[in-house]
C-alpha cells in the first residue's frame, strides 16, 4: 500500500463460510474510502456486504473469465448472464418468492418468462 498516494484504491472480494459475499475496500484521501478527521483526510477502509447478484456483477467487472468461473462456476451450456435493474418493490417480491420456494432468482424469472 502506498499511504502517501491520495488516489490509491483497492477492493478485494471475499466469501464467508456461510457463502455470503463482501468486499474489503481501502483507499487514499482522494477515494470514497477516505476517512475524515476534522480538517484532515486520510487513508480509510471498510467492509461492504454484497448480495449474490451484486457480487457476480462486481466480479464480472473486475475478474478475468477464468477467475470468475473459479468463484461462481462456469455457465451452463446454453445459458447466458444478464444484469437488470428492477424496483425495490419487485426485488422484495422476488426475494420473498425465492425464500418461499427455495429456488434461485434466475429460475423464478425464467419460469415467469417462459410461461408467457
PyMOL commands that set and color helices and strands:
alter all, ss='L'
color gray80, all
select helices_A, chain A and resi 52-62+65-72+88-101+105-114
alter helices_A, ss='H'
color red, helices_A
select strands_A, chain A and resi 9-15+21-27+35-37+40-42+44-50
alter strands_A, ss='S'
color yellow, strands_A
deselect
rebuild
show_as cartoon
